[in-house]
Amino acid sequence: MRDGDGDWIVSGQKVWTSLAHKARWAMLLTRTDPDLPKHQGLTYFFLDMTSPGVEVRPLRQATGQAEFNEVFLTDVRIPDAYRAGDVGQGWAVSNTTLMNERVAIGGAAAAREADAIGAVARMWRDRPELRTPGLHDRLLRAWVECEVARLGNERIRQQLAAGAPGPEGSAAKIAYARLNQDVTRLWLELTGEDGLGYDDWTMRRSELGQAALGARAAGYYYLRAKGNSIEGGTSEVLRNVIADRVLNLPREPRTDTKVAWKEIPR
Ligand SMILES: Cc1cc2nc3c(=O)[nH]c(=O)nc-3n(C[C@H](O)[C@H](O)[C@H](O)COP(=O)(O)OP(=O)(O)OC[C@H]3O[C@@H](n4cnc5c(N)ncnc54)[C@H](O)[C@@H]3O)c2cc1C
């Protein structure tokens, strides 16, 4: 809704907003016209988190940490000057930010063995009593796959430096999610009985998102990795992006793209 000055009055609820408890600014995609189909009628804003009517409540994750939050907006006034893109063009703006987010999650620059695979490889080298032939085979495969992903990400970042990221970022993000889940599971198995206990269940309000490597025991990284295939777009949805935009496969039949958003059953 707009007021007489052309500013926006926004109400609603948003779950899973990472680091909202630390953020001064948020990116807000909001439905400004429910009479249009769902990909239209969306508008994108920068939201000042100190605005009256913004309430942030912690959501605790499987790890025990509350990295993200529910955010409630009650009649929050957003100046029109904080709009990114045209009214109704929010979907296009958010596609750009989402593609950048996927590269940030899946395609970050990292030195060899800087990630979880390094922690597993170091444990393998330092604790020969934990080794079994089956784990050896899995570690080698995971190590090679992590290295292929790491080097592939170099190329994506070069493309990014030359312009906007393409759907390759979706592939990098899927690969990262699967590998990080495999590697952290391997890490937990390698730790044997030690891995069965959880190091600390205190609820923490993290400062920077997930804990840095080495700050927690293997169980934390195993549980945290579960979210990797959800955050920044689920692996299933990213496979659809690749099917549509890279492989040009026929799209799945959809019945809701031309219907007014308010008419879609939910
Ligand atoms: C650690 C973490 C941090 C997050 N941080 C943020 C944040 O800061 N800001 C934010 O906005 N969100 C954040 N999220 C939320 C995240 O972006 C969403 O949960 C995610 O995009 C999935 O959307 P959804 O929960 O609405 O699930 P849905 O879209 O309802 O999906 C439910 C299930 O159906 C599947 N599905 C849905 N559509 C299709 C389809 N067309 N084809 C095949 N399968 C499909 C999905 O893969 C999933 O398994 C975070 C999530 C996590 C885990």
The ligand as an SDF file (V2000), in Angstrom:
LIG
                    3D

 53 58  0  0  0  0  0  0  0  0999 V2000
   20.5130  -21.8220    6.7950 C   0  0  0  0  0  0  0  0  0  0  0  0
   19.4370  -21.1090    6.0260 C   0  0  0  0  0  0  0  0  0  0  0  0
   19.4850  -19.7420    5.8600 C   0  0  0  0  0  0  0  0  0  0  0  0
   18.4890  -19.0550    5.1570 C   0  0  0  0  0  0  0  0  0  0  0  0
   18.5770  -17.7010    5.0370 N   0  0  0  0  0  0  0  0  0  0  0  0
   17.6200  -17.0280    4.3630 C   0  0  0  0  0  0  0  0  0  0  0  0
   17.6620  -15.5970    4.2350 C   0  0  0  0  0  0  0  0  0  0  0  0
   18.5530  -14.9460    4.7550 O   0  0  0  0  0  0  0  0  0  0  0  0
   16.6910  -14.9790    3.5460 N   0  0  0  0  0  0  0  0  0  0  0  0
   15.6710  -15.6820    2.9530 C   0  0  0  0  0  0  0  0  0  0  0  0
   14.8310  -15.0660    2.2810 O   0  0  0  0  0  0  0  0  0  0  0  0
   15.5820  -17.0190    3.0650 N   0  0  0  0  0  0  0  0  0  0  0  0
   16.5350  -17.7110    3.7600 C   0  0  0  0  0  0  0  0  0  0  0  0
   16.4630  -19.0710    3.8740 N   0  0  0  0  0  0  0  0  0  0  0  0
   15.2690  -19.7380    3.3230 C   0  0  0  0  0  0  0  0  0  0  0  0
   15.5460  -20.4710    2.0170 C   0  0  0  0  0  0  0  0  0  0  0  0
   15.9360  -19.5860    0.9940 O   0  0  0  0  0  0  0  0  0  0  0  0
   14.2550  -21.2260    1.6370 C   0  0  0  0  0  0  0  0  0  0  0  0
   13.9320  -22.1060    2.6890 O   0  0  0  0  0  0  0  0  0  0  0  0
   14.4230  -22.0140    0.3740 C   0  0  0  0  0  0  0  0  0  0  0  0
   14.5970  -21.1690   -0.7330 O   0  0  0  0  0  0  0  0  0  0  0  0
   13.2320  -22.9400    0.1050 C   0  0  0  0  0  0  0  0  0  0  0  0
   12.0380  -22.2430    0.1040 O   0  0  0  0  0  0  0  0  0  0  0  0
   10.8240  -22.7300    1.0010 P   0  0  0  0  0  0  0  0  0  0  0  0
   11.3010  -22.9190    2.4040 O   0  0  0  0  0  0  0  0  0  0  0  0
    9.7090  -21.7840    0.7380 O   0  0  0  0  0  0  0  0  0  0  0  0
   10.4650  -24.1890    0.4750 O   0  0  0  0  0  0  0  0  0  0  0  0
    9.4390  -24.6030   -0.7150 P   0  0  0  0  0  0  0  0  0  0  0  0
    9.6920  -23.7060   -1.8860 O   0  0  0  0  0  0  0  0  0  0  0  0
    8.0720  -24.5890   -0.0880 O   0  0  0  0  0  0  0  0  0  0  0  0
    9.9270  -26.0270   -1.0030 O   0  0  0  0  0  0  0  0  0  0  0  0
    9.5730  -27.1590   -0.2070 C   0  0  0  0  0  0  0  0  0  0  0  0
   10.1530  -28.3900   -0.8860 C   0  0  0  0  0  0  0  0  0  0  0  0
    9.5720  -28.5410   -2.1990 O   0  0  0  0  0  0  0  0  0  0  0  0
   10.5910  -28.5680   -3.1820 C   0  0  0  0  0  0  0  0  0  0  0  0
   10.1270  -27.8220   -4.3660 N   0  0  0  0  0  0  0  0  0  0  0  0
    9.5260  -26.6030   -4.3820 C   0  0  0  0  0  0  0  0  0  0  0  0
    9.2650  -26.2160   -5.6340 N   0  0  0  0  0  0  0  0  0  0  0  0
    9.7220  -27.1930   -6.4390 C   0  0  0  0  0  0  0  0  0  0  0  0
    9.7400  -27.3680   -7.8650 C   0  0  0  0  0  0  0  0  0  0  0  0
    9.2310  -26.4420   -8.7070 N   0  0  0  0  0  0  0  0  0  0  0  0
   10.3080  -28.4980   -8.3580 N   0  0  0  0  0  0  0  0  0  0  0  0
   10.8420  -29.4470   -7.5070 C   0  0  0  0  0  0  0  0  0  0  0  0
   10.8230  -29.3370   -6.1550 N   0  0  0  0  0  0  0  0  0  0  0  0
   10.2850  -28.2280   -5.6410 C   0  0  0  0  0  0  0  0  0  0  0  0
   11.7980  -27.8800   -2.5610 C   0  0  0  0  0  0  0  0  0  0  0  0
   13.0150  -28.3350   -3.1320 O   0  0  0  0  0  0  0  0  0  0  0  0
   11.6740  -28.3170   -1.0990 C   0  0  0  0  0  0  0  0  0  0  0  0
   12.2320  -29.6020   -0.9190 O   0  0  0  0  0  0  0  0  0  0  0  0
   17.4240  -19.7780    4.5820 C   0  0  0  0  0  0  0  0  0  0  0  0
   17.3630  -21.1770    4.7550 C   0  0  0  0  0  0  0  0  0  0  0  0
   18.3490  -21.8350    5.4580 C   0  0  0  0  0  0  0  0  0  0  0  0
   18.2550  -23.3340    5.6060 C   0  0  0  0  0  0  0  0  0  0  0  0
  1  2  1  0
  2  3  1  0
  2 52  2  0
  3  4  2  0
  4  5  1  0
  4 50  1  0
  5  6  2  0
  6  7  1  0
  6 13  1  0
  7  8  2  0
  7  9  1  0
  9 10  1  0
 10 11  2  0
 10 12  1  0
 12 13  2  0
 13 14  1  0
 14 15  1  0
 14 50  1  0
 15 16  1  0
 16 17  1  0
 16 18  1  0
 18 19  1  0
 18 20  1  0
 20 21  1  0
 20 22  1  0
 22 23  1  0
 23 24  1  0
 24 25  2  0
 24 26  1  0
 24 27  1  0
 27 28  1  0
 28 29  2  0
 28 30  1  0
 28 31  1  0
 31 32  1  0
 32 33  1  0
 33 34  1  0
 33 48  1  0
 34 35  1  0
 35 36  1  0
 35 46  1  0
 36 37  1  0
 36 45  1  0
 37 38  2  0
 38 39  1  0
 39 40  1  0
 39 45  2  0
 40 41  1  0
 40 42  2  0
 42 43  1  0
 43 44  2  0
 44 45  1  0
 46 47  1  0
 46 48  1  0
 48 49  1  0
 50 51  2  0
 51 52  1  0
 52 53  1  0
M  END
$$$$
